[in-house]
Amino acid sequence: MPKFRCVNIDWLEVCCHEPTNSRDGLDNMYARNADYFERQGYRVEQRAYGTPMYREMFTVYNGKTPLVEVRRSPYSARSSGGIFPDNICHLRLPNSALYREHPVEFLAAFIKRHKFEYRTTTRIDFCCDFNTFDNNRDVAKFIRAYMAEKFFKMNQKYVHSHGVDTWPFRDYWSLKWGEETSPITTKLYDKTRELNDGNNAKAYIIDAWRDAGLDINLPVYRVEFSIKGSQLKSMVQKSTGNLLQLHFYEFPGRDQILFTFMALADRYFDFRKATYTREGNWQRRDRCPKVDLFIPSNDERGYTPIRFVEKPDPTRVDKMLVKRLFAIMEDDSHYTNTEREMAQQVAACIMEAANYKRKGIEMPDVNLKMEREMQRPQMTPAQFEKFMAEMRRHWKRWEDFRINQLADTINQAGNECPF
């Protein structure tokens, strides 16, 4: 029988457009800045500095209760020659707001009331807190067995760990799979330890555990899937091909959150027991027996996350670099033809590595065939030995020539010496 679980959204951030009375967004009459929210009767705490993307960052409060964190006024605005609309902004629910009743409905109502235009969900984290796995496996022992290479994980090969080297075994309390640039990362960690180590115990999380039936006197562990950017767009049903969109408003209750978490776990929390073949070799990972840690229902197994594109979307830095390179390509008064051709080739390489076509940006017409032909092909051992023998013969002829030339120079100098 499955154990008690406490599922929740632990991070929710969306991208929106502020309302504007002009197409280019230069008029600040409708700007949703700190002054606007103070005029609406909210209390606003503004941070002294912004983010790498936005100049302004502040939190909107209702009394002492934090409601929404706002990030706005991009550095790279189109009015200044940048790449982002002037009225773009990000809205994020504070962590405590996510554990209150109906946080998704609140964010949707906040967007509608203040006339923001929702664009996309930029980050959403699904988490599940529990004392033991569904098959009664002890979590700490499973982590030690995984680090001892008794189990291996499917997908997300890069792993990061935190722990301490104790006796008679190492104590690991946090594992993370995936890179920082990955569209989705997976974490398994001791949430009780994290809360006890922090300055804020986050009593609202402990209250949620108690309401879900977890034993707060035992360690509570968390599995968390963090979905960022636009690379991971939806889940597809294997049998029918129907899509389940991953927009924030699709998760009004914990039933939808649990459904999505279990579907993600079926793919991104898939562990296999290390086994050998009859010949004593390592068995292929996908053929090793699966370890059932979470037991999903048939419906939850029926969906799997997909990515529509293999190439990542261009980042903000990519767009800024390409925009600058395009300016160099068109500037024949300050740059030579060679320099402008080099800028064109670099722009093509950047755009080839990222999915610019999906953003409606045309690839520059650059032929990289010559660059590929200039790359040295791999040699076989026989070809390499033949090449080195030829080089040794060339070197011997050159060395003999230099010795003879040096001898002639010495003899000539001796004949001309007056002493």
C-alpha positions, -999 to +999 in steps of 0.1 A: +000+000+000+014+034-009+027+055+019+015+090+028+028+117+005+027+155+007+028+169-029+030+206-037+043+232-061+075+246-045+084+273-071+061+291-095+073+319-118+056+332-149+065+357-177+040+385-184+036+417-203+026+448-184-004+467-199+007+497-220-011+525-240+016+525-267+029+497-288+066+502-279+059+503-242+078+536-237+049+553-218+051+546-181+016+556-173+006+520-171+038+506-157+033+481-129+061+495-107+063+498-070+045+531-070+015+516-089+010+489-062+014+513-034-014+535-049-035+503-050-032+500-012-005+473-010+027+475+010+058+471-011+093+462-001+118+470-029+152+455-031+181+478-035+194+459-065+177+440-093+186+408-111+209+400-141+179+406-164+158+432-146+166+466-129+138+464-104+127+437-080+101+441-052+076+421-032+039+431-029+024+425+006-010+425+020-001+438+055+026+413+066+016+386+042+038+384+010+017+380-021+038+383-053+074+390-062+077+413-092+108+416-115+105+443-142+123+469-163+147+448-184+183+460-190+182+448-226+150+467-237+142+472-273+139+509-269+177+509-260+186+485-288+181+454-268+161+422-275+132+423-249+100+442-250+100+472-227+070+460-208+081+424-201+082+412-165+083+381-143+059+373-114+068+348-088+048+335-059+068+335-026+074+301-011+049+306+018+022+316-007+025+283-025+015+264+007-016+285+013-050+274-002-055+278-039-022+295-048-027+290-086-061+306-086-047+335-066-019+341-092-044+339-120-067+364-103-037+387-096-027+387-132-063+394-144-070+421-118-039+441-127-043+435-164-010+417-170-008+396-202+003+361-194+029+348-218+044+315-204+055+297-173+092+301-169+098+278-139+076+254-120+089+229-093+068+198-083+078+182-050+068+152-030+076+148+007+076+114+024+091+093+052+099+062+032+094+051-004+063+033-015+080-001-012+090+007+024+127+011+013+147+032+037+157+064+019+191+069+036+201+033+029+190+037-008+211+068-012+242+050+002+235+020-021+232+043-050+265+060-042+281+025-038+271+018-075+245-008-066+218+012-084+220+034-115+196+061-128+181+063-162+184+097-179+202+128-165+237+113-162+253+142-143+250+139-105+259+162-076+260+151-040+263+166-005+273+147+026+299+141+052+325+113+054+317+096+087+324+061+101+314+034+093+298+049+062+295+082+044+263+101+052+247+116+021+217+138+025+213+155-009+216+142-045+209+163-077+208+150-113+211+173-143+230+204-152+221+240-144+213+245-181+191+214-183+154+220-189+146+197-160+166+188-129+158+161-102+167+163-065+165+139-036+173+153-002+166+153+035+141+182+038+141+179+076+178+185+078+175+215+054+148+231+076+168+225+108+200+239+093+183+271+081+175+302+100+138+299+092+121+266+100+092+273+076+065+262+099+040+262+071+058+233+055+058+213+087+021+220+090+015+207+055+034+175+065+012+171+096-020+176+075-008+150+050-002+124+077+036+123+077+055+115+108+073+147+116+094+129+143+111+109+116+132+123+087+111+137+059+127+134+025+118+153-007+119+144-044+117+176-065+115+181-103+124+216-114+112+226-149+127+257-164+125+276-196+105+266-227+123+235-237+100+211-218+066+221-230+041+193-221+035+157-216+021+134-242-002+104-236+015+073-250-016+056-263-035+086-278-009+113-283-030+138-263-010+166-248-011+178-212+001+214-211+025+225-183+010+260-179+006+270-142-032+273-144-034+236-153-026+227-116-054+242-095-053+213-069-031+186-055-047+159-076-033+175-107+001+180-090+003+144-078-006+132-113+021+153-129+047+144-102+041+107-107+043+110-145+076+129-141+089+103-116+081+075-141+107+090-164+131+110-143+132+090-111+138+056-128+165+036-111+178+002-121+196-025-100+231-032-114+232-068-127+255-090-148+250-111-179+256-148-180+291-141-193+299-120-163+297-087-181+277-056-170+241-058-182+228-030-203+213-003-180+179-003-197+177-041-193+185-042-156+155-047-133+136-015-123+135-005-087+099+005-078+103+035-055+071+053-063+042+032-075+020+052-100-014+044-111-022+033-147-032+068-157+000+083-142+021+058-162+001+067-193+019+101-197+055+108-202+073+142-205+086+151-240+106+179-256+094+193-289+129+202-300+163+187-295+182+220-297+179+245-268+162+278-272+186+307-276+195+324-243+196+361-236+234+361-241+230+343-274+206+368-287+227+398-276+258+383-292+240+376-325+225+411-325+260+426-321+275+403-348+247+413-372+256+450-366+293+442-374+283+424-406+264+455-418+291+480-408+315+483-438+328+517-426+346+504-395+353+468-403+371+451-432+355+424-454+375+397-436+363+409-402+327+410-413+329+375-428+343+363-395+314+379-376+290+361-400+306+327-394+305+332-356+268+342-358+260+312-379+277+289-354+258+304-325+225+301-343+232+266-355+238+255-319+204+270-306+169+266-320+166+300-336+142+288-363+115+282-336+118+318-326+113+330-362+149+343-366+164+335-400+198+318-401+224+339-420+234+325-453+269+312-444+286+281-459+306+263-433+317+236-457+352+250-460+356+250-422+346+214-420+369+204-448+398+221-430+394+199-400+419+171-400+403+136-403+412+109-378+440+086-389+442+049-385+474+035-367+488+024-401+482+058-417+497+075-387+529+054-388+532+060-426+528+098-419+554+098-392+579+078-413+575+104-441+580+132-416+612+115-403+626+112-439+618+149-445+635+159-413+666+138-421+670+155-455+665+189-439+691+181-411+717+170-437+711+201-457+716+223-427+748+205-416+763+209-451+753+245-452+769+252-418+801+235-429+803+256-461+798+288-440+826+278-416+850+270-444+843+303-462+847+322-429+881+305-424+894+314-458+885+350-453+900+353-418+931+376-418+948+360-388 
